Amino acid sequence: MINNTLGIGIQGIQEGMAGMENAARKIARGGVDGPQGTADGAGSLVEPMVQLNLYERSVEASAQVVKTADETLGTLLDIMA
């Protein structure tokens, strides 16, 4: 069961990192992809910035899952030793 929890946490970290990379790419291209001379180009950066923040929180939560599973496994090993 702990292996499953660790796997879910690691998968969450990987997916979050991929999402952050994608959002960062959109932000970096924001000035290039948006129509020049319009306010729409600046507005197109809002969504990727929000996504970047959400993915960051997702990675933090997944890292906490991994940390908790690791601590639980350590406690179980200490009890059995």
DABELNOR-V52251 format. One record per backbone hydrogen bond with DSSP energy under -1.0 kcal/mol. CO is the residue of the C=O (numbers start at 0). NH is the residue of the N-H. If there is no record, write none. Layout:
<<CO	NH> <CO	NH>>
//
This chain:
<<0	4> <1	5> <2	6> <3	7> <4	8> <5	9> <6	10> <7	11> <8	12> <9	13> <10	14> <11	15> <12	16> <13	17> <14	18> <15	19> <16	20> <17	21> <18	22> <19	23> <20	24> <21	25> <22	26> <23	27> <24	28> <28	31> <28	32> <29	33> <34	37> <38	42> <39	43> <41	44> <42	45> <44	48> <45	49> <46	50> <47	51> <48	52> <49	53> <50	54> <51	55> <52	56> <53	57> <54	58> <55	59> <56	60> <57	61> <58	62> <59	63> <60	64> <61	65> <62	66> <63	67> <64	68> <65	69> <66	70> <67	71> <68	72> <69	73> <70	74> <71	75> <72	76> <73	77> <74	78> <75	79> <76	80>>
//
